[in-house]
């Protein structure tokens, strides 16, 4: 119902403009805040430009979007503890649930926007140095004695949770028992050189500081490294990975307080527009609109990507992806793997 209300409101404002009179508040710029996770900096810098232009042309209202970025889990806690976000665009549903559990987001937020309130998706790949000197090809290579791994901390980073679960799925697919999987994951994290708080910090450790042999990265973050450092890095696509579904939501209590409910709703609605979906694909996120997704699909020869494809097509549609439902949903996955005293704590403390 809220989506329809936004569209009706926008139409009323547009008709008011056509009649030659602006609402009183439209003479001032309205500011609202989007709290997001680490690797979306470039995406939302581009999206905010097209959204503010769209909203002003549609309603006559000027808007300024303030951005906040950091590890998704840490960002969720910041909002739950008082950082006033009008919307959150976090790495996973579980982090948005932290904000909802603080009483700031109404129940049913995954049904408020299409596709479980996930306007774009991603997956987890490996970033290695040019020539892949350690010959890292799949998850089992990450538990070798000679491989240094860079990945963020699942306690503060949503991307790090996806990394962990993708690795878990691989070892499960190899027929390992749960006890054996735990030992493999323990060995993998024993090879971690730096456990940064967020995905962008992990990229900095690997790319800028030269630490480790392989970075477990969001697909979009890995492609951005290829774009910014041509010839220096390669993407290795593992045999299996996980469908990462970043989740968006209006922070209802804050939006009501600020009087930004309508703008916040439209801000997240517009992420599903064709214009926005193109921006998402150009920033190496997988768009949810099938026709736009298909424009960016290509077939890679092998599992190594050495540079940005000249034709702009970059999505590997052949990789086998599990999803969070395989782990029982986020509530069950968090309780089993990431809660205080759960598997990750047991692994890392040892």
CORLINFEN-V256946 format. One record per residue. N is the residue number from 1. RES is the residue in one small letter. PSI is psi in radians with two decimals (999 if undefined). OMEGA is omega as a letter, one per 40 degrees, with the letter a starting at -180 (NA if undefined). D_LAST is the distance of its C-alpha to the last C-alpha in Angstrom with 1 decimal. Layout:
# CORLINFEN-V256946
n:N res:RES psi:PSI omega:OMEGA d_last:D_LAST
n:N res:RES psi:PSI omega:OMEGA d_last:D_LAST
This chain:
# CORLINFEN-V256946
n:1 res:x psi:-0.63 omega:a d_last:49.5
n:2 res:x psi:-0.66 omega:a d_last:48.0
n:3 res:x psi:-0.78 omega:i d_last:48.2
n:4 res:x psi:-0.68 omega:a d_last:51.9
n:5 res:x psi:-0.70 omega:i d_last:52.5
n:6 res:x psi:-0.79 omega:a d_last:51.2
n:7 res:x psi:-0.71 omega:i d_last:53.5
n:8 res:x psi:-0.76 omega:i d_last:56.5
n:9 res:x psi:-0.76 omega:i d_last:55.9
n:10 res:x psi:-0.68 omega:i d_last:55.7
n:11 res:x psi:-0.74 omega:i d_last:58.9
n:12 res:x psi:-0.78 omega:i d_last:60.7
n:13 res:x psi:-0.68 omega:i d_last:59.7
n:14 res:x psi:-0.71 omega:i d_last:60.8
n:15 res:x psi:-0.62 omega:i d_last:64.2
n:16 res:x psi:-0.74 omega:i d_last:64.5
n:17 res:x psi:-0.78 omega:a d_last:64.1
n:18 res:x psi:-0.53 omega:i d_last:66.7
n:19 res:x psi:-0.13 omega:i d_last:69.1
n:20 res:x psi:0.22 omega:i d_last:68.9
n:21 res:x psi:2.35 omega:i d_last:67.1
n:22 res:x psi:2.48 omega:i d_last:63.5
n:23 res:x psi:2.65 omega:a d_last:61.6
n:24 res:x psi:-0.70 omega:a d_last:61.5
n:25 res:x psi:-0.32 omega:a d_last:57.8
n:26 res:x psi:-0.25 omega:i d_last:57.9
n:27 res:x psi:-0.28 omega:i d_last:59.5
n:28 res:x psi:2.70 omega:i d_last:56.2
n:29 res:x psi:2.22 omega:i d_last:52.8
n:30 res:x psi:2.31 omega:a d_last:50.2
n:31 res:x psi:2.33 omega:i d_last:46.6
n:32 res:x psi:2.87 omega:a d_last:43.5
n:33 res:x psi:2.31 omega:i d_last:39.8
n:34 res:x psi:1.98 omega:i d_last:37.5
n:35 res:x psi:2.06 omega:a d_last:33.8
n:36 res:x psi:-3.01 omega:a d_last:31.9
n:37 res:x psi:3.10 omega:a d_last:28.7
n:38 res:x psi:-0.99 omega:a d_last:28.1
n:39 res:x psi:0.11 omega:a d_last:29.8
n:40 res:x psi:0.14 omega:a d_last:33.0
n:41 res:x psi:-0.89 omega:a d_last:34.7
n:42 res:x psi:-0.68 omega:i d_last:37.2
n:43 res:x psi:-0.89 omega:a d_last:37.8
n:44 res:x psi:-0.39 omega:i d_last:38.8
n:45 res:x psi:-0.73 omega:i d_last:40.7
n:46 res:x psi:-0.75 omega:a d_last:42.9
n:47 res:x psi:-0.72 omega:a d_last:42.9
n:48 res:x psi:-0.58 omega:i d_last:43.9
n:49 res:x psi:-0.84 omega:a d_last:47.0
n:50 res:x psi:-0.56 omega:a d_last:48.3
n:51 res:x psi:-0.82 omega:a d_last:47.5
n:52 res:x psi:-0.64 omega:i d_last:49.3
n:53 res:x psi:-0.81 omega:i d_last:52.3
n:54 res:x psi:-0.79 omega:a d_last:52.3
n:55 res:x psi:-0.68 omega:i d_last:52.2
n:56 res:x psi:-0.71 omega:i d_last:54.9
n:57 res:x psi:-0.56 omega:a d_last:57.1
n:58 res:x psi:-0.68 omega:a d_last:56.7
n:59 res:x psi:-0.30 omega:a d_last:57.0
n:60 res:x psi:-0.01 omega:a d_last:58.4
n:61 res:x psi:2.21 omega:i d_last:55.4
n:62 res:x psi:2.42 omega:a d_last:53.5
n:63 res:x psi:2.46 omega:i d_last:49.8
n:64 res:x psi:2.22 omega:a d_last:47.1
n:65 res:x psi:2.19 omega:i d_last:43.5
n:66 res:x psi:2.28 omega:a d_last:40.9
n:67 res:x psi:2.54 omega:i d_last:37.5
n:68 res:x psi:2.32 omega:a d_last:34.0
n:69 res:x psi:2.62 omega:i d_last:31.0
n:70 res:x psi:-3.07 omega:i d_last:27.2
n:71 res:x psi:2.36 omega:a d_last:23.9
n:72 res:x psi:-0.77 omega:i d_last:25.1
n:73 res:x psi:-0.70 omega:i d_last:22.7
n:74 res:x psi:-0.72 omega:i d_last:23.6
n:75 res:x psi:-0.73 omega:i d_last:27.2
n:76 res:x psi:-0.76 omega:i d_last:27.3
n:77 res:x psi:-0.66 omega:i d_last:26.1
n:78 res:x psi:-0.78 omega:i d_last:28.7
n:79 res:x psi:-0.77 omega:i d_last:31.4
n:80 res:x psi:-0.51 omega:a d_last:30.4
n:81 res:x psi:0.15 omega:i d_last:30.6
n:82 res:x psi:-0.16 omega:i d_last:34.0
n:83 res:x psi:2.10 omega:a d_last:34.1
n:84 res:x psi:1.63 omega:i d_last:37.4
n:85 res:x psi:2.32 omega:i d_last:37.0
n:86 res:x psi:-0.61 omega:i d_last:39.9
n:87 res:x psi:2.70 omega:i d_last:38.0
n:88 res:x psi:2.47 omega:i d_last:34.4
n:89 res:x psi:1.40 omega:a d_last:33.5
n:90 res:x psi:3.04 omega:a d_last:29.8
n:91 res:x psi:-0.32 omega:a d_last:27.4
n:92 res:x psi:2.77 omega:a d_last:27.1
n:93 res:x psi:-0.67 omega:a d_last:28.7
n:94 res:x psi:-0.59 omega:i d_last:25.7
n:95 res:x psi:-0.66 omega:i d_last:26.0
n:96 res:x psi:-0.61 omega:i d_last:29.7
n:97 res:x psi:-0.57 omega:i d_last:29.1
n:98 res:x psi:-0.72 omega:i d_last:27.3
n:99 res:x psi:-0.70 omega:i d_last:30.6
n:100 res:x psi:-0.69 omega:i d_last:32.6
n:101 res:x psi:-0.38 omega:i d_last:30.8
n:102 res:x psi:0.03 omega:i d_last:31.9
n:103 res:x psi:0.27 omega:a d_last:35.4
n:104 res:x psi:-0.32 omega:i d_last:36.3
n:105 res:x psi:2.32 omega:a d_last:36.7
n:106 res:x psi:2.73 omega:i d_last:38.9
n:107 res:x psi:2.68 omega:i d_last:37.7
n:108 res:x psi:0.41 omega:a d_last:38.2
n:109 res:x psi:-0.44 omega:i d_last:37.2
n:110 res:x psi:-0.22 omega:i d_last:36.1
n:111 res:x psi:-0.02 omega:a d_last:39.8
n:112 res:x psi:-0.50 omega:i d_last:41.4
n:113 res:x psi:2.83 omega:a d_last:41.5
n:114 res:x psi:2.75 omega:i d_last:41.8
n:115 res:x psi:0.85 omega:i d_last:39.0
n:116 res:x psi:0.58 omega:i d_last:36.6
n:117 res:x psi:0.66 omega:i d_last:37.2
n:118 res:x psi:1.60 omega:a d_last:35.6
n:119 res:x psi:-0.33 omega:i d_last:38.3
n:120 res:x psi:2.82 omega:i d_last:36.4
n:121 res:x psi:3.10 omega:i d_last:33.3
n:122 res:x psi:-3.00 omega:i d_last:31.1
n:123 res:x psi:-3.11 omega:a d_last:28.4
n:124 res:x psi:2.27 omega:i d_last:25.5
n:125 res:x psi:3.10 omega:i d_last:26.4
n:126 res:x psi:2.41 omega:i d_last:25.2
n:127 res:x psi:2.18 omega:i d_last:26.9
n:128 res:x psi:2.92 omega:i d_last:27.3
n:129 res:x psi:2.75 omega:a d_last:29.6
n:130 res:x psi:2.34 omega:a d_last:33.2
n:131 res:x psi:-0.14 omega:i d_last:33.7
n:132 res:x psi:1.10 omega:a d_last:30.1
n:133 res:x psi:-0.47 omega:i d_last:29.6
n:134 res:x psi:0.08 omega:i d_last:26.4
n:135 res:x psi:0.91 omega:i d_last:28.0
n:136 res:x psi:2.02 omega:a d_last:25.4
n:137 res:x psi:-0.43 omega:a d_last:27.0
n:138 res:x psi:3.13 omega:a d_last:24.5
n:139 res:x psi:-0.58 omega:a d_last:21.0
n:140 res:x psi:-0.39 omega:i d_last:20.4
n:141 res:x psi:-0.32 omega:a d_last:21.1
n:142 res:x psi:-0.15 omega:i d_last:18.0
n:143 res:x psi:0.20 omega:i d_last:15.8
n:144 res:x psi:2.64 omega:a d_last:18.1
n:145 res:x psi:-0.43 omega:a d_last:17.1
n:146 res:x psi:0.20 omega:a d_last:20.0
n:147 res:x psi:2.19 omega:i d_last:19.2
n:148 res:x psi:2.22 omega:a d_last:17.9
n:149 res:x psi:2.45 omega:i d_last:17.3
n:150 res:x psi:2.17 omega:i d_last:18.4
n:151 res:x psi:2.61 omega:i d_last:17.7
n:152 res:x psi:3.10 omega:a d_last:17.7
n:153 res:x psi:2.12 omega:i d_last:15.3
n:154 res:x psi:-0.30 omega:i d_last:15.9
n:155 res:x psi:-0.33 omega:a d_last:16.0
n:156 res:x psi:-0.24 omega:a d_last:19.1
n:157 res:x psi:2.22 omega:i d_last:20.5
n:158 res:x psi:-0.72 omega:i d_last:22.3
n:159 res:x psi:-0.62 omega:i d_last:22.4
n:160 res:x psi:-0.60 omega:i d_last:18.6
n:161 res:x psi:-0.76 omega:i d_last:18.7
n:162 res:x psi:-0.74 omega:i d_last:21.4
n:163 res:x psi:-0.88 omega:a d_last:19.4
n:164 res:x psi:-0.83 omega:a d_last:16.5
n:165 res:x psi:-0.63 omega:i d_last:19.1
n:166 res:x psi:-0.74 omega:i d_last:21.2
n:167 res:x psi:-0.76 omega:i d_last:18.5
n:168 res:x psi:-0.79 omega:a d_last:17.8
n:169 res:x psi:-0.71 omega:i d_last:21.6
n:170 res:x psi:-0.89 omega:a d_last:22.0
n:171 res:x psi:-0.55 omega:i d_last:19.7
n:172 res:x psi:-0.73 omega:i d_last:21.4
n:173 res:x psi:-0.35 omega:i d_last:24.7
n:174 res:x psi:0.04 omega:i d_last:23.9
n:175 res:x psi:0.22 omega:a d_last:24.1
n:176 res:x psi:2.56 omega:i d_last:20.5
n:177 res:x psi:2.93 omega:i d_last:19.6
n:178 res:x psi:-0.66 omega:i d_last:17.1
n:179 res:x psi:-0.70 omega:i d_last:14.7
n:180 res:x psi:-0.67 omega:i d_last:15.4
n:181 res:x psi:-0.79 omega:i d_last:15.1
n:182 res:x psi:-0.70 omega:i d_last:11.6
n:183 res:x psi:-0.69 omega:i d_last:10.8
n:184 res:x psi:-0.77 omega:i d_last:13.1
n:185 res:x psi:-0.67 omega:i d_last:11.6
n:186 res:x psi:-0.74 omega:i d_last:8.1
n:187 res:x psi:-0.73 omega:i d_last:10.3
n:188 res:x psi:-0.86 omega:a d_last:12.4
n:189 res:x psi:-0.35 omega:i d_last:10.1
n:190 res:x psi:-0.39 omega:i d_last:9.0
n:191 res:x psi:-0.05 omega:a d_last:12.8
n:192 res:x psi:2.16 omega:a d_last:13.3
n:193 res:x psi:-0.75 omega:a d_last:15.4
n:194 res:x psi:2.31 omega:i d_last:16.2
n:195 res:x psi:1.46 omega:a d_last:15.0
n:196 res:x psi:2.89 omega:a d_last:18.4
n:197 res:x psi:-0.36 omega:a d_last:19.6
n:198 res:x psi:2.94 omega:a d_last:22.1
n:199 res:x psi:-0.68 omega:a d_last:23.5
n:200 res:x psi:-0.64 omega:i d_last:26.3
n:201 res:x psi:-0.66 omega:i d_last:24.1
n:202 res:x psi:-0.70 omega:i d_last:22.0
n:203 res:x psi:-0.73 omega:i d_last:25.5
n:204 res:x psi:-0.74 omega:i d_last:26.6
n:205 res:x psi:-0.72 omega:a d_last:23.6
n:206 res:x psi:-0.85 omega:a d_last:24.5
n:207 res:x psi:-0.87 omega:a d_last:28.2
n:208 res:x psi:-0.65 omega:a d_last:29.4
n:209 res:x psi:-0.11 omega:i d_last:26.9
n:210 res:x psi:0.46 omega:a d_last:26.5
n:211 res:x psi:2.53 omega:i d_last:22.7
n:212 res:x psi:2.96 omega:i d_last:21.0
n:213 res:x psi:-0.36 omega:a d_last:22.7
n:214 res:x psi:2.43 omega:i d_last:22.4
n:215 res:x psi:2.21 omega:i d_last:22.3
n:216 res:x psi:2.01 omega:a d_last:21.5
n:217 res:x psi:2.60 omega:i d_last:24.5
n:218 res:x psi:2.51 omega:i d_last:26.8
n:219 res:x psi:-0.76 omega:a d_last:29.9
n:220 res:x psi:-0.64 omega:i d_last:32.1
n:221 res:x psi:-0.67 omega:i d_last:30.0
n:222 res:x psi:-0.77 omega:i d_last:30.0
n:223 res:x psi:-0.62 omega:i d_last:33.8
n:224 res:x psi:-0.64 omega:i d_last:34.3
n:225 res:x psi:-0.69 omega:i d_last:32.7
n:226 res:x psi:-0.70 omega:a d_last:35.1
n:227 res:x psi:-0.74 omega:a d_last:37.9
n:228 res:x psi:-0.37 omega:a d_last:37.2
n:229 res:x psi:1.14 omega:a d_last:36.4
n:230 res:x psi:2.34 omega:i d_last:38.7
n:231 res:x psi:-0.09 omega:a d_last:38.1
n:232 res:x psi:-0.37 omega:a d_last:34.8
n:233 res:x psi:2.82 omega:i d_last:32.3
n:234 res:x psi:2.65 omega:i d_last:32.2
n:235 res:x psi:2.25 omega:i d_last:30.7
n:236 res:x psi:2.15 omega:i d_last:29.2
n:237 res:x psi:1.99 omega:a d_last:29.5
n:238 res:x psi:2.92 omega:a d_last:27.0
n:239 res:x psi:-0.56 omega:i d_last:28.4
n:240 res:x psi:2.70 omega:i d_last:27.1
n:241 res:x psi:-2.73 omega:a d_last:25.8
n:242 res:x psi:2.51 omega:i d_last:26.2
n:243 res:x psi:1.94 omega:a d_last:29.1
n:244 res:x psi:2.20 omega:a d_last:28.1
n:245 res:x psi:1.55 omega:i d_last:30.4
n:246 res:x psi:2.49 omega:a d_last:30.6
n:247 res:x psi:2.43 omega:i d_last:32.4
n:248 res:x psi:2.63 omega:i d_last:35.2
n:249 res:x psi:2.58 omega:i d_last:36.7
n:250 res:x psi:2.31 omega:i d_last:39.3
n:251 res:x psi:1.58 omega:a d_last:38.0
n:252 res:x psi:-0.80 omega:a d_last:40.9
n:253 res:x psi:-0.68 omega:i d_last:41.0
n:254 res:x psi:-0.74 omega:i d_last:40.9
n:255 res:x psi:-0.67 omega:i d_last:43.4
n:256 res:x psi:-0.76 omega:i d_last:45.8
n:257 res:x psi:-0.71 omega:a d_last:45.6
n:258 res:x psi:-0.18 omega:a d_last:46.3
n:259 res:x psi:0.54 omega:a d_last:48.8
n:260 res:x psi:0.32 omega:a d_last:47.1
n:261 res:x psi:-0.81 omega:a d_last:46.6
n:262 res:x psi:-0.77 omega:a d_last:49.0
n:263 res:x psi:-0.72 omega:a d_last:47.7
n:264 res:x psi:-0.74 omega:i d_last:44.1
n:265 res:x psi:-0.81 omega:a d_last:45.0
n:266 res:x psi:-0.60 omega:i d_last:47.0
n:267 res:x psi:-0.76 omega:a d_last:44.3
n:268 res:x psi:-0.61 omega:i d_last:41.9
n:269 res:x psi:-0.72 omega:a d_last:44.8
n:270 res:x psi:-0.27 omega:i d_last:45.9
n:271 res:x psi:-0.36 omega:i d_last:42.5
n:272 res:x psi:-0.06 omega:i d_last:44.0
n:273 res:x psi:2.75 omega:i d_last:47.2
n:274 res:x psi:-0.70 omega:a d_last:48.2
n:275 res:x psi:-0.79 omega:a d_last:48.3
n:276 res:x psi:-0.67 omega:i d_last:44.8
n:277 res:x psi:-0.63 omega:i d_last:43.5
n:278 res:x psi:-0.73 omega:i d_last:44.9
n:279 res:x psi:-0.73 omega:a d_last:43.2
n:280 res:x psi:-0.79 omega:i d_last:39.8
n:281 res:x psi:-0.67 omega:i d_last:40.5
n:282 res:x psi:-0.35 omega:i d_last:41.6
n:283 res:x psi:0.30 omega:i d_last:38.3
n:284 res:x psi:0.50 omega:i d_last:36.4
n:285 res:x psi:2.63 omega:a d_last:35.5
n:286 res:x psi:1.97 omega:a d_last:36.7
n:287 res:x psi:2.66 omega:a d_last:39.7
n:288 res:x psi:-0.30 omega:i d_last:40.3
n:289 res:x psi:2.07 omega:a d_last:44.1
n:290 res:x psi:-0.74 omega:a d_last:44.6
n:291 res:x psi:-0.63 omega:i d_last:47.6
n:292 res:x psi:-0.69 omega:i d_last:45.8
n:293 res:x psi:-0.81 omega:a d_last:42.7
n:294 res:x psi:-0.49 omega:i d_last:44.9
n:295 res:x psi:-0.43 omega:a d_last:46.4
n:296 res:x psi:0.04 omega:a d_last:43.1
n:297 res:x psi:2.41 omega:i d_last:42.1
n:298 res:x psi:2.92 omega:i d_last:42.3
n:299 res:x psi:2.12 omega:i d_last:41.5
n:300 res:x psi:2.48 omega:i d_last:39.4
n:301 res:x psi:1.77 omega:a d_last:40.1
n:302 res:x psi:-2.98 omega:a d_last:36.7
n:303 res:x psi:0.33 omega:a d_last:33.4
n:304 res:x psi:2.29 omega:i d_last:33.7
n:305 res:x psi:2.06 omega:a d_last:35.4
n:306 res:x psi:-0.17 omega:a d_last:36.7
n:307 res:x psi:3.02 omega:i d_last:38.6
n:308 res:x psi:2.18 omega:i d_last:40.0
n:309 res:x psi:2.39 omega:a d_last:42.6
n:310 res:x psi:-0.54 omega:a d_last:46.1
n:311 res:x psi:0.01 omega:i d_last:47.3
n:312 res:x psi:-0.08 omega:i d_last:44.6
n:313 res:x psi:2.24 omega:a d_last:43.2
n:314 res:x psi:-0.21 omega:a d_last:39.4
n:315 res:x psi:2.10 omega:i d_last:37.9
n:316 res:x psi:1.86 omega:a d_last:36.6
n:317 res:x psi:0.11 omega:a d_last:37.5
n:318 res:x psi:-0.30 omega:a d_last:36.5
n:319 res:x psi:2.41 omega:i d_last:32.7
n:320 res:x psi:2.14 omega:a d_last:31.4
n:321 res:x psi:2.19 omega:i d_last:29.8
n:322 res:x psi:-3.09 omega:i d_last:28.0
n:323 res:x psi:3.08 omega:a d_last:28.0
n:324 res:x psi:-0.43 omega:i d_last:26.3
n:325 res:x psi:-0.47 omega:i d_last:28.4
n:326 res:x psi:-0.47 omega:a d_last:26.7
n:327 res:x psi:0.22 omega:i d_last:23.7
n:328 res:x psi:0.22 omega:a d_last:26.1
n:329 res:x psi:2.98 omega:a d_last:26.8
n:330 res:x psi:-0.60 omega:a d_last:24.8
n:331 res:x psi:-0.80 omega:a d_last:24.8
n:332 res:x psi:-0.73 omega:a d_last:23.1
n:333 res:x psi:-0.73 omega:a d_last:20.7
n:334 res:x psi:-0.77 omega:a d_last:19.6
n:335 res:x psi:-0.71 omega:a d_last:19.2
n:336 res:x psi:-0.66 omega:a d_last:17.2
n:337 res:x psi:-0.59 omega:a d_last:15.0
n:338 res:x psi:-0.19 omega:i d_last:15.2
n:339 res:x psi:2.86 omega:i d_last:16.3
n:340 res:x psi:2.20 omega:a d_last:14.5
n:341 res:x psi:-0.04 omega:a d_last:12.0
n:342 res:x psi:-2.95 omega:a d_last:12.6
n:343 res:x psi:-0.77 omega:a d_last:10.8
n:344 res:x psi:-0.75 omega:i d_last:9.9
n:345 res:x psi:-0.75 omega:a d_last:8.4
n:346 res:x psi:-0.73 omega:a d_last:6.4
n:347 res:x psi:-0.87 omega:a d_last:5.5
n:348 res:x psi:-0.58 omega:i d_last:5.3
n:349 res:x psi:-0.54 omega:i d_last:3.8
n:350 res:x psi:999 omega:NA d_last:0.0
